[in-house]
Amino acid sequence: MKILDKHIAKNFLVGYGIASCVLIGLRIIIDLFVNLDEFTEHTDLGALDVIKNIFIFYALNTTLYFRDFAGMMTVLAAAFSLGKMVRLNELVAIMASGVSLKRVIGPILVLALLLTGLLVIDQEILIPLLGDKLARGQGDIPGQESYDVWFIADANGSLFCAPRFDVKTATLQEPTIIRRLEVKPGIWQVVGRISAEKAVDVHNTGSWILTKGLLIKRGSGEEPQPIASYKSDVTAKDIPIRQEARYISLLGLRQLAALAAQRTKIRDLPELYSQKHFRITDPIINLVMLMISLPVLVCRDPKSMKSAVMISFGLTTACFITTFVCKMLATEPVFFGKVMVQLWAWLPIFIFVPAAFIELDSMKT
């Protein structure tokens, strides 16, 4: 049985490698074709520097592409491996030896589970670690990025504003930090502001060193007081991520939980809760997509393999579209004017897990 397992696992991993190269490669080619002019907008750069920037950009963004296509890649790998076995009549030989076809899909499910663990590592460790680099646009030169900063909230409720943030030196130019106090849940009162010529986060710890910093208290009538530093949970590494429109998707589950607990941006809470719940359900949904396609792909007649592949892809697409629609509706008050993130996050599982077990139970072995 170990020889059979190794054979099935080898076919599946080869198919997974091919599917990964095709899907991620196609995604890179399309993006490069659309955004090539942004990579070449810096006329002072040589051809080698442009190629280097392109390579670094897509090497980093491969982590995002893998996260987006992980579920589809396992289905394609299963279709490739089982299709090859059907074409060579290997499943007939396996059944003739008295081995159940349910035993055949065992190694595929085990490998899919391990690859799902790799997806979790990618989403919860690699992407948050590279978040500031993944926020870089196609037209940015590594190490020379700059951003305008507007109303980035920290755990204290303060808002960071600056006309320019230089990534290389971790410096906010002419920053203004609006100090606020939460008087009621979701209701803030401005109590003062901090202004300075510049603020530098030297060690990327959130301890901003201010140059000519002044603390002005609202309504106190006091003269502005000198202030040398400001401590915040917003670090220099966080600013490029927080400026990115999709920054929430670049955070880990622990970071999302901490951000949601701060309640500093009430309007983003539904999106935060949606990300938190779908981080848990997405790996499960990827496995479910494989489970609903495997019983269809395990067919003994090579002539019916094409229709089996089409049916399996149809089922996988239905699961993918259902999940996509649920993600769209998760942040909307659809029923009774309430946002029901938990319902929409788990709805695809409630729909397709029973269907997957029914298919596995009815599979002809």
MOLIN-V233020 format. One record per pair of residues at least 12 apart in sequence whose C-alpha atoms are under 6 Angstrom apart, sorted by the first residue. I is the first residue (numbers start at 0). GAP is how many residues later the second one is. D is the distance in whole Angstrom. If there is no record, write none. Layout:
BEGIN
i: [I & I]
gap: [GAP & GAP]
d: [D & D]
END
This chain:
BEGIN
i: [10 & 11 & 11 & 11 & 14 & 14 & 15 & 18 & 37 & 37 & 38 & 38 & 70 & 74 & 85 & 86 & 99 & 100 & 123 & 126 & 127 & 127 & 127 & 130 & 131 & 131 & 131 & 134 & 134 & 142 & 144 & 145 & 145 & 145 & 146 & 146 & 147 & 147 & 148 & 148 & 153 & 154 & 156 & 156 & 157 & 157 & 157 & 158 & 158 & 159 & 160 & 160 & 161 & 161 & 169 & 169 & 169 & 170 & 170 & 171 & 171 & 172 & 173 & 173 & 173 & 174 & 174 & 175 & 175 & 176 & 176 & 177 & 178 & 178 & 178 & 190 & 191 & 191 & 191 & 192 & 192 & 193 & 193 & 194 & 194 & 195 & 195 & 195 & 196 & 197 & 197 & 200 & 203 & 203 & 204 & 205 & 205 & 205 & 205 & 205 & 206 & 206 & 207 & 207 & 208 & 209 & 209 & 212 & 212 & 213 & 213 & 269 & 273 & 277 & 288 & 290 & 291 & 292 & 294 & 294 & 295 & 322 & 325 & 329]
gap: [70 & 65 & 66 & 69 & 62 & 65 & 61 & 54 & 100 & 101 & 99 & 100 & 215 & 215 & 216 & 215 & 265 & 264 & 128 & 123 & 122 & 123 & 124 & 119 & 105 & 108 & 109 & 106 & 109 & 25 & 22 & 19 & 20 & 21 & 17 & 18 & 15 & 16 & 12 & 13 & 80 & 107 & 23 & 107 & 20 & 21 & 22 & 18 & 19 & 17 & 14 & 15 & 12 & 13 & 30 & 31 & 66 & 28 & 29 & 26 & 27 & 25 & 22 & 23 & 24 & 20 & 21 & 18 & 19 & 16 & 17 & 15 & 12 & 13 & 14 & 27 & 24 & 25 & 26 & 22 & 23 & 20 & 21 & 18 & 19 & 15 & 16 & 17 & 14 & 12 & 13 & 35 & 31 & 32 & 30 & 25 & 26 & 27 & 28 & 29 & 23 & 24 & 21 & 22 & 20 & 18 & 19 & 13 & 14 & 12 & 13 & 61 & 67 & 67 & 27 & 65 & 64 & 19 & 65 & 68 & 12 & 25 & 18 & 14]
d: [5 & 6 & 6 & 5 & 4 & 5 & 4 & 5 & 6 & 5 & 6 & 5 & 4 & 5 & 6 & 5 & 5 & 5 & 5 & 6 & 6 & 5 & 6 & 6 & 6 & 5 & 5 & 6 & 6 & 5 & 6 & 5 & 5 & 6 & 5 & 5 & 5 & 5 & 5 & 5 & 6 & 6 & 6 & 6 & 5 & 5 & 5 & 5 & 5 & 5 & 6 & 5 & 6 & 4 & 6 & 6 & 6 & 6 & 4 & 5 & 5 & 5 & 6 & 4 & 5 & 6 & 6 & 6 & 5 & 5 & 5 & 4 & 6 & 5 & 5 & 5 & 5 & 4 & 5 & 6 & 5 & 6 & 5 & 6 & 5 & 6 & 5 & 4 & 6 & 6 & 5 & 6 & 6 & 6 & 6 & 6 & 5 & 5 & 5 & 4 & 6 & 5 & 5 & 5 & 5 & 5 & 5 & 6 & 5 & 5 & 5 & 5 & 6 & 6 & 5 & 6 & 4 & 5 & 6 & 6 & 6 & 6 & 5 & 5]
END
